Amino acid sequence: MTGENYTDWSDRLRDVEEMVNVPDLRSQVASIRDRARAMRLGYKRTGQKPDWAVIKTQISAPLAEVRARVDEELLRRESRDALVPLDRDPVPAKFSDLVRRYYEQLGKDN
């Protein structure tokens, strides 16, 4: 965000955005790039370095999620036998304990 390589990084991210043909992923990459651009402009304007915790939650973590989804999509397209999770939605907090216990029970039966 603050270094000389920001432009190269942003250009590569734009290239990724253009290569991805899944609309949802493409829009996520565009959104991440827009947030990064806004942070960079704020840094250039004020000279104050960005909050790295914010960068982690708004840039790094979403990029990791996009990367995982691209990997899943590639696996799905390359192999008919590849196991890829069908449901990507997170478990609602009020059910997380029940889901954990359910999977623990499944594991015990083997």
C-alpha positions in Angstrom: 0.0 0.0 0.0 2.8 2.4 0.7 5.7 1.1 -1.4 6.9 1.7 -4.9 5.6 -1.6 -6.1 1.9 -0.7 -5.5 1.3 0.1 -9.1 2.7 -3.2 -10.3 0.6 -5.0 -7.7 -2.6 -3.1 -8.7 -1.9 -3.8 -12.3 -1.5 -7.6 -11.6 -4.7 -7.5 -9.6 -6.5 -5.9 -12.5 -5.1 -8.6 -14.8 -6.6 -11.2 -12.5 -9.9 -9.4 -12.5 -9.9 -9.5 -16.3 -9.0 -13.2 -16.5 -11.6 -14.4 -14.1 -14.8 -15.3 -15.9 -17.0 -16.0 -12.8 -19.0 -12.8 -12.3 -19.1 -13.0 -8.5 -15.3 -13.5 -8.2 -14.6 -10.8 -10.7 -16.7 -8.3 -8.7 -14.9 -9.3 -5.5 -11.5 -8.7 -7.1 -12.7 -5.3 -8.4 -14.0 -4.4 -4.9 -10.7 -5.4 -3.3 -8.8 -3.3 -5.8 -11.1 -0.3 -5.3 -10.6 -0.5 -1.5 -6.8 -0.8 -2.0 -6.9 2.2 -4.3 -8.8 4.2 -1.7 -6.3 3.3 1.0 -3.4 4.2 -1.2 -5.0 7.6 -2.1 -5.6 8.3 1.6 -1.9 7.5 2.3 -0.7 9.7 -0.5 -3.0 12.5 0.6 -2.2 12.5 4.4 1.1 10.7 4.5 -0.3 8.5 7.3 0.4 4.8 6.9 -2.7 2.7 6.7 -3.9 0.6 9.6 -2.5 -2.9 8.9 -5.4 -4.6 10.7 -7.8 -2.9 8.3 -5.6 -4.0 5.3 -5.7 -7.6 6.6 -9.5 -7.6 7.0 -10.4 -5.6 3.9 -7.6 -6.7 1.4 -5.6 -9.7 2.5 -8.4 -11.9 3.9 -10.8 -11.3 0.9 -7.9 -12.0 -1.5 -7.2 -15.3 0.2 -10.9 -16.2 -0.1 -10.9 -15.3 -3.8 -7.8 -17.4 -4.3 -9.4 -20.4 -2.5 -12.5 -20.1 -4.7 -10.4 -19.8 -7.9 -8.5 -22.9 -6.8 -11.8 -24.8 -6.3 -13.1 -23.6 -9.6 -9.9 -24.9 -11.3 -10.2 -28.2 -9.6 -13.8 -28.5 -10.7 -12.9 -27.8 -14.3 -9.8 -29.9 -14.4 -11.0 -33.1 -12.8 -14.4 -34.7 -12.7 -13.4 -36.7 -9.6 -12.1 -33.8 -7.6 -13.8 -33.2 -4.3 -14.9 -29.6 -3.9 -17.2 -28.3 -1.2 -20.6 -27.5 -2.5 -21.6 -25.1 0.2 -19.4 -22.1 0.9 -21.8 -20.3 3.2 -20.5 -20.0 6.8 -22.4 -21.7 9.5 -24.5 -19.2 11.5 -23.0 -18.6 14.9 -25.9 -20.0 16.8 -25.5 -23.4 15.0 -21.7 -23.7 14.9 -21.6 -25.8 18.1 -24.2 -28.2 16.8 -22.5 -28.5 13.5 -19.1 -29.2 15.2 -20.7 -31.9 17.3 -22.4 -33.4 14.3 -19.1 -33.8 12.5 -17.4 -35.1 15.5 -20.1 -37.8 15.8 -19.7 -38.6 12.1 -15.9 -39.0 12.7 -16.5 -41.4 15.6 -18.6 -43.7 13.6 -15.8 -44.5 11.2 
